[in-house]
Amino acid sequence: MASISNNEIKKVKSLSQKKFRDELGLFVVEGEKMVEEALNSDMTVEKVYRAAEIGSDAMSRMSALSSPSPALAVVRKPSDIYVDDASDLDRVISSGGLFLALDSIRDPGNLGTILRIADWFGIEAVFAARDTVDIFNPKVVQATMGAVFRVKMHYVDLHELSRMFLDKGGRIFGTFLDGENMYGKQLDNGEQAPAMIVIGNESVGISDAMGTLVTDRLYIPPYPSDQPGSESLNAAIATAITVAEFRRRLYR
C-alpha cells in the first residue's frame, strides 16, 4: 500500500476552503466518474489518489464527502476563470451564440445544476458576477456531474460585459414577475449577434443595476395563469425552463 504523509493529506483537505484553493490554484474532484472526466478534460490533473492504494482511512481524512469515494483527484484551476477586463472576453462573444449570466448566485447546488443545464443545452459560456459562489467549491463540483470540465465559465464585471453585448447589437434577456409571457415572445439564440440570459439571485432576483441593462423582460407563467401557487421558481429550475424554450425555437 502506498504511503501518504500527513502534510499531503492536510494540503488536499485544505482545498475544501476557497482561501487555499485560490492560494494554491488547485481544486478537488471526488468519485470514479468525476476523476475520469478530469483525466479526459483539458484541465491539468496534478495527482490521483485511490483508496485501494492509500487506504480508506487516509481517503476519509482527505475527502469532503460524508462517505468517501474510491477515487479523488487534485486538479489545477484554469487560468482564465477570473477576468479583470471584460474586453478580454471579446473573442468569446464575437462569434455570437447564447450565453448565461449569473447575477450573484449563492447556492452551490444551484450553480452546479445550472452548469449541467448549460452543458446539456450547449450554452457557449457562462459568465458570473464576482460574488457568485465559487465554481470550485466541492459541493458545486459534485453537483455539476462533470459539466465543470466542459462548460466555459468566467467571473467578470457583468455590467461591463453587458455593455459589450449591447455594443455588438446583442440582446439581454431576464425573467421578471412583470415581464412578457415568454411563450409568446420572440426569442433569440444569438444567430446574428450574441444573446445572453441573466439568472438572478435566489432571494432578490435580478439586481436593479443589471435590470437596467436587460433589453427583453420575460415572465415564466404558472398554470393556470390566473392561479399562481408558489411565489417564485428555484433559480436552477427557472434556468432550465428558460433555456429549454430558447433552444426549442431552433427546432420549430
C-alpha positions, 0 to 999 in steps of 0.5 A, a space after each residue: 500500500 502506498 504511503 501518504 504523509 500527513 502534510 499531503 493529506 492536510 494540503 488536499 483537505 485544505 482545498 475544501 476552503 476557497 482561501 487555499 484553493 485560490 492560494 494554491 490554484 488547485 481544486 478537488 474532484 471526488 468519485 470514479 466518474 468525476 476523476 475520469 472526466 478530469 483525466 479526459 478534460 483539458 484541465 491539468 490533473 496534478 495527482 490521483 489518489 485511490 483508496 485501494 492504494 492509500 487506504 480508506 482511512 487516509 481517503 476519509 481524512 482527505 475527502 469532503 464527502 460524508 462517505 468517501 469515494 474510491 477515487 479523488 483527484 487534485 486538479 489545477 484551476 484554469 487560468 482564465 476563470 477570473 477576468 479583470 477586463 471584460 474586453 478580454 472576453 471579446 473573442 468569446 462573444 464575437 462569434 455570437 451564440 447564447 450565453 448565461 449570466 449569473 447575477 450573484 448566485 449563492 447556492 452551490 447546488 444551484 450553480 452546479 445544476 445550472 452548469 449541467 443545464 448549460 452543458 446539456 443545452 450547449 450554452 457557449 459560456 457562462 459568465 458570473 458576477 464576482 460574488 457568485 459562489 465559487 465554481 470550485 467549491 466541492 459541493 458545486 463540483 459534485 453537483 455539476 456531474 462533470 459539466 465543470 470540465 466542459 462548460 466555459 465559465 468566467 467571473 467578470 464585471 457583468 455590467 461591463 460585459 453587458 455593455 459589450 453585448 449591447 455594443 455588438 447589437 446583442 440582446 439581454 434577456 431576464 425573467 421578471 414577475 412583470 415581464 412578457 409571457 415568454 411563450 409568446 415572445 420572440 426569442 433569440 439564440 444569438 444567430 446574428 449577434 450574441 444573446 445572453 440570459 441573466 439568472 438572478 439571485 435566489 432571494 432578490 432576483 435580478 439586481 436593479 443595476 443589471 435590470 437596467 441593462 436587460 433589453 427583453 423582460 420575460 415572465 415564466 407563467 404558472 398554470 393556470 395563469 390566473 392561479 399562481 401557487 408558489 411565489 417564485 421558481 428555484 433559480 436552477 429550475 427557472 434556468 432550465 425552463 428558460 433555456 429549454 424554450 430558447 433552444 426549442 425555437 431552433 427546432 420549430 
